[in-house]
């Protein structure tokens, strides 16, 4: 099966020919903790869920924050298939420029047990909405400097008090949704 691999250190894109089996992705990352991201149309991005705690280099594919190496396969219904995006198309979507806000937050939460992509729910107008920490970081990254400082300072307080970081992120997501009107 044709796949693409992105090296997190160099953002180099390689074509791979892999044989899909029940443990292929786990073997590729040498881990049983894998994140599956569907931000590329008709593709799935696999990443190592341990990349945060291992402080692997972050980068973006489009607006999707990625930590560590990525393995990209095509996705049809719920099945992995040959990748359809070309190396050149994928390369054009990669942005290695991760700003200081992201870097500081990732460094602060690296020693916690949070997962950037695990969903939680918030409410807006009586409707439950599934979000994740990656969305919270994106949202607060586009805020003004004062709001970013507030976010970072409150996160530091949460960490110092040894409180649950996932709960803090959910609270911040709810505040962002409330502020959106």
Backbone bond lengths (Angstrom), bond angles and torsions (degrees), N, CA, C in turn:
res aa  C-N    CA-C-N  psi(-1)  N-CA   C-N-CA  omega(-1)  CA-C   N-CA-C  phi
1 X - - - 1.433 - - 1.529 107.86 -
2 X 1.326 115.97 135.95 1.459 121.35 179.78 1.527 110.50 -80.56
3 X 1.324 116.16 130.99 1.462 122.74 -179.95 1.517 108.39 -138.62
4 X 1.326 115.17 166.32 1.462 121.39 173.04 1.516 108.23 -122.10
5 X 1.315 115.36 145.40 1.454 122.40 179.96 1.519 108.66 -126.49
6 X 1.337 116.40 134.82 1.454 121.02 175.50 1.522 107.88 -112.70
7 X 1.323 115.55 125.62 1.456 121.86 176.25 1.521 107.70 -82.45
8 X 1.336 118.03 123.09 1.462 121.35 -175.55 1.524 113.36 -66.88
9 X 1.320 118.01 -26.59 1.472 120.38 -178.23 1.523 112.11 -77.69
10 X 1.328 116.56 -35.45 1.474 120.67 -173.98 1.523 113.41 -114.95
11 X 1.309 118.06 -13.24 1.460 125.72 -172.37 1.536 111.73 59.61
12 X 1.327 115.84 20.62 1.458 120.79 176.14 1.534 108.69 -70.48
13 X 1.338 115.80 137.03 1.463 121.80 178.75 1.517 108.40 -104.37
14 X 1.326 115.96 125.62 1.473 121.57 178.58 1.517 109.65 -118.47
15 X 1.314 115.05 144.67 1.466 120.44 171.78 1.523 107.17 -87.34
16 X 1.316 116.04 137.44 1.454 121.62 178.79 1.512 109.60 -127.84
17 X 1.309 115.64 146.72 1.459 121.22 171.70 1.531 104.73 -112.82
18 X 1.341 115.77 107.78 1.457 119.69 -176.40 1.522 110.26 -116.10
19 X 1.299 115.02 154.65 1.457 121.33 174.25 1.518 106.82 -101.07
20 X 1.330 115.79 117.33 1.460 119.39 -177.76 1.527 110.24 -79.49
21 X 1.290 114.18 128.14 1.459 122.81 174.45 1.525 106.08 -140.72
22 X 1.290 116.61 177.40 1.462 121.19 -176.51 1.529 112.90 -58.06
23 X 1.326 117.59 -29.87 1.463 120.14 -175.76 1.529 114.13 -113.21
24 X 1.320 118.85 12.64 1.465 121.50 -174.78 1.525 112.79 -57.68
25 X 1.303 117.24 -50.29 1.467 120.29 -177.30 1.523 110.26 -65.67
26 X 1.323 117.52 -41.67 1.457 121.08 179.82 1.524 110.87 -63.31
27 X 1.338 115.85 -39.33 1.458 120.77 178.46 1.524 110.14 -67.67
28 X 1.331 117.55 -40.30 1.459 121.92 -179.60 1.527 110.75 -56.67
29 X 1.324 117.28 -43.86 1.459 121.71 -177.87 1.536 112.95 -94.52
30 X 1.316 117.89 -2.72 1.466 121.93 -175.79 1.521 110.54 52.68
31 X 1.325 115.39 43.16 1.457 120.79 -176.80 1.524 109.95 -154.73
32 X 1.319 116.02 150.48 1.459 118.85 174.00 1.525 111.02 -96.41
33 X 1.343 116.33 -5.62 1.454 120.57 179.58 1.529 109.52 -100.02
34 X 1.316 115.59 102.34 1.465 122.04 -174.81 1.522 109.40 -122.87
35 X 1.333 115.84 138.20 1.459 120.94 172.74 1.522 108.33 -101.42
36 X 1.325 115.48 140.76 1.462 122.06 176.81 1.516 107.83 -115.95
37 X 1.333 116.84 120.30 1.454 122.51 -179.06 1.518 109.45 -117.27
38 X 1.305 116.39 134.15 1.470 119.63 -176.88 1.527 111.80 -113.11
39 X 1.328 117.00 37.71 1.459 120.09 -176.52 1.522 113.70 -80.04
40 X 1.308 118.72 -12.44 1.462 121.77 173.69 1.524 108.73 -98.66
41 X 1.303 116.54 124.57 1.463 120.83 -177.41 1.535 110.74 -55.62
42 X 1.327 114.62 130.22 1.465 123.94 178.41 1.530 113.20 59.94
43 X 1.348 116.30 25.92 1.457 121.91 177.28 1.521 109.11 -139.96
44 X 1.312 114.79 162.85 1.464 121.90 174.66 1.526 107.15 -126.54
45 X 1.317 115.72 137.19 1.459 121.55 177.71 1.525 106.61 -109.34
46 X 1.314 115.89 119.47 1.461 120.84 175.82 1.527 108.30 -99.52
47 X 1.336 115.72 135.28 1.461 120.87 175.02 1.528 108.93 -136.33
48 X 1.309 114.81 162.09 1.458 121.58 179.00 1.523 108.90 -82.21
49 X 1.307 117.97 119.32 1.464 122.08 -178.66 1.527 111.86 -65.46
50 X 1.319 117.78 -15.89 1.464 121.27 177.90 1.527 112.72 -84.23
51 X 1.318 117.62 -3.60 1.466 121.41 -175.21 1.526 112.45 -60.34
52 X 1.332 117.93 -34.72 1.467 120.56 178.85 1.528 110.57 -64.44
53 X 1.320 116.58 -52.23 1.468 119.79 -178.08 1.533 111.77 -67.41
54 X 1.321 117.20 -23.05 1.465 120.89 177.34 1.525 111.73 -90.39
55 X 1.346 115.67 2.54 1.469 123.29 177.07 1.526 112.52 53.93
56 X 1.336 114.98 43.64 1.459 119.28 177.44 1.518 110.11 -74.65
57 X 1.314 115.13 152.93 1.451 121.92 -173.58 1.532 112.00 -63.31
58 X 1.345 116.47 128.80 1.468 120.38 177.80 1.527 111.46 -86.39
59 X 1.323 115.33 155.62 1.460 122.84 172.92 1.519 107.00 -157.72
60 X 1.299 116.49 173.68 1.457 120.96 179.20 1.516 110.44 -114.33
61 X 1.334 114.96 144.47 1.465 122.25 162.94 1.517 103.10 -113.25
62 X 1.329 116.11 107.52 1.458 119.92 -170.08 1.517 106.77 63.72
63 X 1.327 117.48 -123.90 1.466 121.27 177.13 1.525 112.34 -102.24
64 X 1.329 117.50 4.38 1.462 122.86 -178.95 1.519 110.38 -84.27
65 X 1.328 116.67 119.78 1.460 121.68 176.64 1.525 108.91 -73.58
66 X 1.321 115.32 129.42 1.464 122.21 179.96 1.522 107.68 -123.03
67 X 1.319 116.34 137.25 1.461 121.51 174.86 1.518 108.37 -117.09
68 X 1.316 116.10 130.56 1.460 120.32 178.15 1.515 111.97 77.38
69 X 1.325 114.91 -173.11 1.462 120.72 -179.98 1.521 110.69 -64.36
70 X 1.322 115.26 154.67 1.460 120.82 178.22 1.525 109.04 -128.70
71 X 1.316 115.16 141.50 1.459 122.88 174.34 1.521 106.31 -117.65
72 X 1.339 116.54 122.96 1.461 120.80 -175.99 1.527 109.38 -114.42
73 X 1.326 114.43 128.12 1.463 121.90 176.14 1.517 108.61 -126.71
74 X 1.332 115.88 159.29 1.448 119.52 172.16 1.518 109.05 -71.05
75 X 1.323 116.79 159.36 1.470 120.58 179.54 1.518 107.70 -137.24
76 X 1.316 114.42 124.63 1.463 121.33 176.97 1.523 106.25 -127.64
77 X 1.328 115.82 117.07 1.455 121.71 -170.80 1.530 107.23 56.17
78 X 1.322 118.50 -115.51 1.466 120.27 177.98 1.524 112.22 -112.75
79 X 1.317 116.25 14.31 1.458 120.98 -176.83 1.525 111.59 -104.68
80 X 1.334 116.44 142.45 1.452 121.49 172.62 1.526 107.87 -78.75
81 X 1.333 115.62 135.64 1.459 122.05 179.22 1.526 108.18 -136.04
82 X 1.332 116.81 177.65 1.460 121.12 177.69 1.527 110.16 -54.64
83 X 1.321 115.32 140.73 1.458 121.04 177.34 1.532 108.49 -66.11
84 X 1.320 116.79 140.74 1.458 120.50 179.62 1.522 112.38 -106.46
85 X 1.326 117.07 -28.21 1.456 119.82 178.82 1.532 108.06 -68.99
86 X 1.325 116.91 140.38 1.466 119.74 -179.77 1.524 110.29 -83.07
87 X 1.324 115.10 163.55 1.465 120.08 176.94 1.524 110.38 -56.62
88 X 1.324 116.22 -42.29 1.461 121.35 -177.56 1.527 110.96 -65.99
89 X 1.334 116.82 -42.82 1.464 119.94 178.30 1.527 110.52 -62.93
90 X 1.326 116.51 -44.43 1.458 120.56 179.58 1.524 110.29 -64.61
91 X 1.327 116.63 -44.89 1.461 120.72 179.58 1.526 110.95 -56.88
92 X 1.339 116.74 -37.36 1.473 120.17 -178.94 1.535 112.16 -69.12
93 X 1.338 117.70 -19.07 1.461 121.91 179.78 1.530 112.98 -90.84
94 X 1.315 117.09 -12.22 1.464 121.49 -176.61 1.526 109.96 -81.75
95 X 1.324 114.55 130.07 1.457 121.00 176.66 1.527 107.93 -128.60
96 X 1.338 118.02 111.56 1.461 120.64 -179.03 1.532 113.54 -81.61
97 X 1.333 117.18 -5.40 1.462 121.25 -175.39 1.528 111.37 -82.55
98 X 1.307 115.00 92.89 1.464 122.31 177.72 1.529 106.49 -102.17
99 X 1.322 116.69 120.40 1.468 120.15 -173.56 1.531 112.74 -73.40
100 X 1.325 114.94 172.74 1.467 121.32 -175.88 1.528 113.10 -64.01
101 X 1.329 117.91 -33.70 1.464 119.88 177.99 1.535 109.77 -58.12
102 X 1.330 116.76 -52.42 1.468 120.20 178.81 1.526 110.62 -59.26
103 X 1.325 116.72 -47.63 1.462 120.24 -176.31 1.525 111.46 -60.51
104 X 1.345 116.87 -42.58 1.462 119.64 -179.37 1.523 110.87 -64.94
105 X 1.331 116.70 -44.69 1.470 119.99 -179.97 1.524 110.38 -63.23
106 X 1.325 116.87 -46.78 1.466 120.04 -179.20 1.524 110.70 -60.45
107 X 1.329 116.65 -39.57 1.450 119.94 178.07 1.533 111.10 -65.40
108 X 1.336 116.47 -41.26 1.467 120.56 -179.98 1.529 112.38 -64.19
109 X 1.331 117.29 -38.95 1.470 119.59 -174.82 1.527 113.68 -94.92
110 X 1.328 117.29 0.48 1.470 120.42 -176.94 1.524 113.06 -59.84
111 X 1.311 117.06 -32.91 1.467 119.89 -177.52 1.526 113.46 -90.79
112 X 1.322 116.86 8.14 1.456 120.58 177.50 1.527 108.86 -96.92
113 X 1.319 116.41 178.67 1.469 119.49 179.78 1.529 112.31 -101.68
114 X 1.330 117.67 19.60 1.463 119.76 -178.62 1.522 111.21 -75.32
115 X 1.311 114.52 155.51 1.454 122.57 174.40 1.527 106.32 -120.31
116 X 1.317 116.97 127.87 1.469 121.30 -176.38 1.519 113.35 -60.89
117 X 1.312 117.38 -26.50 1.461 120.88 -170.22 1.523 114.32 -109.54
118 X 1.321 118.33 -4.91 1.463 121.01 177.82 1.526 108.60 -69.15
119 X 1.302 116.24 130.05 1.467 119.13 -174.34 1.525 112.46 -85.78
120 X 1.322 113.61 153.74 1.456 124.17 171.72 1.519 105.59 -139.00
121 X 1.313 117.46 168.21 1.461 119.03 -177.94 1.523 111.28 -113.74
122 X 1.321 113.24 145.90 1.461 122.26 170.91 1.520 106.07 -128.61
123 X 1.326 115.93 168.13 1.464 119.83 -178.17 1.510 110.91 -116.72
124 X 1.318 114.77 140.75 1.456 121.19 174.08 1.515 107.27 -141.54
125 X 1.320 115.59 118.94 1.468 121.49 -179.23 1.530 112.11 53.24
126 X 1.336 116.40 41.06 1.449 121.43 178.29 1.521 114.78 78.65
127 X 1.322 117.28 -1.32 1.465 121.71 -179.84 1.523 109.37 -101.65
128 X 1.331 116.74 136.17 1.460 120.95 177.41 1.534 108.62 -86.76
129 X 1.336 114.38 131.90 1.459 120.81 -177.55 1.528 108.42 -123.74
130 X 1.324 116.36 129.99 1.462 121.68 178.84 1.531 109.10 -87.64
131 X 1.329 115.28 124.08 1.468 122.02 178.33 1.521 108.36 -132.08
132 X 1.329 116.47 177.71 1.456 120.62 176.59 1.524 109.83 -144.44
133 X 1.318 116.68 175.03 1.459 121.54 -177.50 1.523 110.65 -63.96
134 X 1.305 117.91 -36.35 1.463 120.71 178.55 1.521 109.65 -57.88
135 X 1.328 117.91 -40.46 1.470 122.08 177.39 1.528 110.17 -64.92
136 X 1.323 117.40 -41.01 1.465 121.40 179.27 1.531 109.88 -60.88
137 X 1.327 116.86 -45.37 1.465 120.22 179.64 1.524 110.80 -62.95
138 X 1.321 116.75 -43.51 1.469 120.94 178.13 1.525 110.23 -59.15
139 X 1.319 117.19 -46.67 1.459 122.79 -177.12 1.521 111.84 -64.08
140 X 1.319 116.95 -46.63 1.458 119.17 -179.44 1.529 111.78 -74.28
141 X 1.325 118.11 -23.90 1.460 121.51 175.94 1.528 111.27 -64.10
142 X 1.330 118.09 -32.28 1.466 120.45 -178.73 1.530 112.09 -90.07
143 X 1.324 116.68 1.32 1.466 121.28 178.22 1.527 109.86 -77.48
144 X 1.335 115.42 171.54 1.466 120.06 177.53 1.529 109.68 -71.05
145 X 1.331 115.94 166.71 1.470 121.40 -175.68 1.528 112.76 -60.33
146 X 1.306 117.10 -38.87 1.472 120.66 -179.51 1.529 110.94 -63.19
147 X 1.326 116.43 -41.01 1.468 120.90 178.65 1.529 110.56 -67.21
148 X 1.329 117.01 -39.92 1.467 120.77 177.00 1.532 110.20 -61.04
149 X 1.341 116.39 -45.06 1.463 120.24 178.83 1.530 110.97 -60.34
150 X 1.329 116.50 -43.74 1.461 121.25 177.26 1.527 110.10 -57.98
151 X 1.319 116.78 -47.45 1.461 122.24 -179.37 1.533 110.52 -57.96
152 X 1.319 116.61 -48.39 1.467 121.22 -178.32 1.528 110.91 -65.58
153 X 1.330 116.89 -45.57 1.477 120.13 -179.48 1.520 111.95 -62.52
154 X 1.321 117.33 -41.91 1.468 120.76 178.54 1.528 111.12 -67.48
155 X 1.336 116.53 -35.89 1.468 119.98 176.30 1.529 109.93 -64.12
156 X 1.319 116.77 -42.90 1.467 120.19 178.19 1.528 111.06 -61.04
157 X 1.326 116.68 -41.64 1.477 120.47 177.39 1.526 110.59 -61.96
158 X 1.321 116.18 -41.84 1.468 121.49 178.73 1.519 110.21 -60.52
159 X 1.329 116.21 -44.46 1.462 120.55 -179.70 1.526 111.36 -67.34
160 X 1.329 117.05 -43.23 1.468 120.61 179.66 1.522 111.57 -62.75
161 X 1.329 116.49 -36.07 1.463 121.10 179.52 1.532 111.82 -81.79
162 X 1.337 116.05 -1.28 1.467 122.74 -178.65 1.530 111.67 56.92
163 X 1.337 115.20 36.98 1.459 121.31 176.81 1.524 109.23 -86.85
164 X 1.302 115.71 168.92 1.460 122.13 -176.01 1.534 110.78 -73.10
165 X 1.331 116.11 116.75 1.468 121.79 -177.72 1.527 111.23 -68.86
166 X 1.321 117.51 -35.92 1.469 119.74 178.38 1.528 110.26 -63.06
167 X 1.333 116.85 -39.56 1.470 120.45 176.82 1.527 110.77 -63.94
168 X 1.332 116.86 -40.83 1.467 121.30 177.29 1.533 109.88 -59.69
169 X 1.331 116.80 -46.51 1.468 120.85 -178.71 1.534 110.67 -63.95
170 X 1.312 117.03 -38.78 1.464 120.33 177.43 1.532 110.34 -64.18
171 X 1.327 115.95 -40.78 1.465 120.99 177.56 1.534 110.00 -61.65
172 X 1.325 117.05 -43.12 1.468 121.36 179.69 1.534 110.62 -66.70
173 X 1.325 116.64 -36.33 1.474 120.32 176.41 1.512 109.86 -63.07
174 X 1.332 116.45 -42.39 1.464 120.21 179.16 1.529 110.62 -64.49
175 X 1.330 117.25 -41.50 1.466 120.30 176.84 1.524 111.30 -61.20
176 X 1.329 116.15 -41.94 1.468 119.83 178.91 1.530 111.01 -63.90
177 X 1.334 116.15 -41.00 1.471 118.98 178.60 1.524 110.67 -66.25
178 X 1.328 117.61 -40.25 1.468 120.92 178.28 1.520 110.86 -63.54
179 X 1.338 117.13 -39.16 1.460 121.26 -179.42 1.532 111.93 -69.28
180 X 1.325 115.79 -25.92 1.466 120.47 -179.51 1.529 111.65 -71.82
181 X 1.316 117.49 -8.42 1.466 121.47 174.78 1.441 116.50 91.46
